[in-house]
Amino acid sequence: MIDFDVSKIKVVFMDIGGVLLTNGWDHESREKASKVFGFDYTEMNILHNFIYNVFEIGSISLEEYLDTVLFHQPRDFSKVDFKQFMLAESLELPEMLEWSKSWKEQTNLALFALSNESEELNDYRIKTFKLHDLFDGFFSSCYLKMRKPDPRIYKRAMEIA
């Protein structure tokens, strides 16, 4: 094992989805949505994979994403209902947010989120789960116009931090 001096750590980067909260809009949520709303998951998923990277880097809005993946044809449900479902899929993982806030209070380290998320989902999660209480800032794909695992997102976050 390599020894390192913990006192030299100046900043910590942490993901949100899959660490503190559920993943924002992953395949499990999309599959669940297809059952709840009664649409063809396979078709939606093909369109999702076609456009999602553009959506996560903030080049299109949630409205445009939904128009592409679902509302290109008439549906028996509204965009408003679907958006509410999407947002409701964000759940806190047991004890992680509370533990992270406690850990943050015990350190003098800067803590930043580094995540791939669309602007609307990112803003919702920050507000709903009071993530400003934990993070000193947010390096999100929707703000930086690039996604993990692109090495540039890590480099940019380090340069700014």
C-alpha positions, 0 to 999 in steps of 0.5 A, spaced: 500 500 500 502 506 498 503 511 504 500 518 503 499 524 507 492 526 509 494 533 511 496 534 504 488 533 501 485 540 500 479 538 496 474 532 495 470 531 489 464 526 490 458 524 485 451 525 487 447 519 483 449 512 486 452 515 492 448 520 496 441 519 492 439 514 487 441 515 480 437 521 477 434 518 470 437 511 469 435 505 466 431 502 472 427 508 472 425 508 465 423 501 465 419 503 471 416 509 467 414 504 461 410 500 466 407 506 470 405 510 463 404 504 458 409 506 453 414 501 449 421 501 453 425 499 448 423 504 443 424 510 448 430 507 450 433 507 443 431 515 443 434 516 450 441 513 448 441 517 442 439 524 445 441 523 453 449 525 452 446 532 449 441 533 454 446 532 460 451 537 457 445 542 457 445 543 450 437 541 450 432 542 455 428 537 459 422 539 454 426 538 448 428 531 451 421 529 452 419 531 445 424 527 442 424 520 447 416 520 448 412 526 446 414 525 438 407 522 438 400 522 442 400 520 449 395 518 454 399 522 459 401 529 460 408 532 460 407 535 467 405 528 470 411 525 467 416 530 469 413 529 476 414 522 476 422 523 473 423 527 479 420 523 484 425 517 482 430 521 486 431 518 493 436 519 498 440 513 499 439 510 506 444 514 511 449 517 506 447 524 506 446 524 513 453 521 514 456 525 509 454 532 512 456 529 519 463 528 516 463 535 512 462 538 519 468 534 522 473 536 516 476 543 514 476 540 507 472 543 501 467 538 498 465 539 491 459 535 487 462 532 480 456 529 477 453 528 470 446 531 470 441 535 466 440 542 469 433 541 471 434 534 475 440 537 478 437 543 480 431 539 483 436 535 487 440 540 490 434 544 492 430 538 494 435 534 498 439 541 501 445 539 497 448 546 498 448 544 506 454 539 504 457 541 498 461 548 497 460 547 489 457 543 484 461 541 477 455 538 473 455 536 466 450 541 465 454 547 467 461 544 464 458 542 458 462 535 458 460 529 462 464 524 465 468 520 463 471 525 459 478 527 462 477 534 461 471 534 466 476 532 472 481 537 469 476 543 469 474 541 476 481 541 479 483 547 475 477 551 478 477 548 485 
